Amino acid sequence: MESNRSTFEIEQGGLRMNDKVKGKINQTKGAVKTKIGNLTDNNKLKAEGLADTVVGKTQEISGNIKQSVKETKRKLKK
């Protein structure tokens, strides 16, 4: 029976986050930086927040693609 490792993967005694989780974390971090940048009128912080958000969205999409490929491979083996 195969376990569902969509959120975390166990790796040599520790936990490793997958791309989808990393992406959500970076998107949240980016949103916080952007809000603080807007409140303090700090353009550098706003730009960092936007960059973190874009990186996070890209990671999440990458994670979705990887998961789809794994599921397709698993279905083809049946």
N, C-alpha and C positions, 0 to 999 in steps of 0.2 A: 504494500500500500504506500503510495507516494504522498508525502506531506505537502501542504500548501506553503510555499516560502515566498509569497508575493510581497510581504512587507519586510521581513528580515531574513537573512541567510546566515546559517551557522557556519563559522569558518575557524577552524583550529582553536576551539575553546572560547571563542569570542563571537560577538554579533557584528555583522557587517550590513549596513543599510544598503538597500538597492537604490537604483537611480530614481525611482518614483518617490521614495521617501526623501532622499537628498533634495530632489527638485522642489517638493512641498516646503521643506525647511528653508531653502534659498529664496523661494517666492515670499515666504512670510518675513524673512529677514529683510528682503528688499522692500516690502511694503512698509515695514516699520521705519527703515532708513528714509524712505521717501516722505513719509508723514512727518518725521522729525525735521527733515530738510525743509519741508514746506513751512512748518511752524516756526523754524528759526531763520528762514530765508537763506539757507545754506545750499548753494547750487552744487557744491562738490558732493555733499551728502545725498542730495536728490539724484545726482548722476550715478553714484554708487548704488543707490537703491534700485534705480532702473536697470542697471547692469545685473545686479543680483537677481532681480525678477526675471529677466530674459534668460539668464543662465539656468535658473530654476525651472522655467517652463521647458527649456530645451532638454534638461535632464529628465523631467517627467515624461515628455514625449518619447525620449529614448527608452525609458523604462517600459512604457506601454508597448513599443515596438518589440523590444526583447521578450516581453511576456507573451505577446501574440505569436512570435516565432516559436517559442518553447511550446506553447499550447498546440500549435499546428504540427510541430514535429511529433509531439506525444500522440496526437490524433492519427497521424499517418502510420505510426508504429502498430496501431490496433488492427 
